[in-house]
Amino acid sequence: MHRSSATALTFAVLAVLASGCSDSGDDTDAAPATPTSAADAPTGQATPDTVTTTTPTAGTPTAGTAANTAQVCRAVDQLIIDGSRQITADSAAATREELTPEQLNGKLKGRLSGLADDLRAQARKARDARIKKLVDETATKIEAGAAAKSPAGWMGTDFVEIPARLTRDCHV
């Protein structure tokens, strides 16, 4: 293995880890407390007896969908982080073992294919169509990396964009 190729790959993966994937920032799954009687409600606030229920409008996530989205996005973030760590470890091992570029690419293809499969499993769990599409598209991009002639080259260009997109778009 060429040390410069493995080193470049390691730096690319480390850049992904450094940019990180972020949580949606909404860790609260519980609904806010609702007063149970007029005596518990602040002046002018409706009690459950007087609350008018409305159906969420299109585009407004329900509490269950929002919680599911947060869960799926956290799982996707963790998969990307864990996959990046595994690829970094593989790259370091490839340098120590002096693997050929073909051997490293073979390892990368396997890691990327497995990561794409794991992302598709998360996409199937998503209740929000927007999140399902985002995670499916991410899996498709990673599959393209696995199919690339040089997955190591793909890692240094296309893979590094994935965490930023997930950070920006994977949230309620």
Secondary structure, DSSP 8 states (H G I E B T S, - for coil): --HHHHHHHHHHHHHHHHH-----S----S-----SSTTTS-TT---TTT-------TT---HHHHHHHHHHHHHHHHHHHHHHHHHHHHHHHHHHHT--HHHHHHHHHHHHHHHHHHHHHHHHH--SHHHHHHHHHHHHHHHHHHHSS-HHHHHHHTGGGHHHHHHHHS--
